[in-house]
Amino acid sequence: MAQFDVHRNLGTTKAEFPYFVVLQSSLFQESRRRVVIPLTRTTARLPQAERLNPVFEIEGELFSLMTLATLSLPKDRLGPLVTNLSGESDAIIAAVDWMMNRGFD
């Protein structure tokens, strides 16, 4: 399991969030859990929303990163690997940084 891997969601929320993106670094590979961000279907790229919720194409469909829904799951709850978004890592990290920004309360 590598950082920015996209896995199928096998849980009860798979209709709303078909995929999870692994966020955590491989430094924590031995952990039994993975910090992930769910992806949800979208129909358009909305520039005003892409800072927090960037959009990616996966298997021919558009999906928004649901940064505010970041969670930790046991790694055995992640389904099969679909793709890796390493090429989009700047957008993913920027969204997490924006979420964690302390200067705009």
Buried (B, 14 or more C-beta within 10 A) or exposed (E): EEBBBBBBBEEEEBEEBBBBBBBBEEEEEEEEBBBBBBBBBBEEEEEEEBBBBBBBEBEEEBBBBBBEBBBEBEBEBBBEEBBBBEEBEEBBEBBBEEEEEEEEE
